[in-house]
């Protein structure tokens, strides 16, 4: 699972701003469920709705979808995750 700083980096890059409250809300079940938290709030529809509700903008909904996309890609491609971590560090 990528750290939130990678989610913020990607949102800033693609949307012009980051949405930390959206990322935090999507991952809130992680405190209780651990890695299994992706069974909750991690469909594109759920993430979009959470993003819109948390940010009151459609951009926030898109950020929610980017969150899920990034989680899925980084889970399958560890080297890409390491690359993004290095780029996000600057």
Protein Blocks (a to p, Z undefined) as FASTA:
>chain_A
ZZfklmmmmmmmmnopacfklmmmmmmmmmmnmmmlmmgopafklmmmmmmmmnopaklm
mmmmmmmmmmmmmmmmmmlmmmmmmmmnZZ
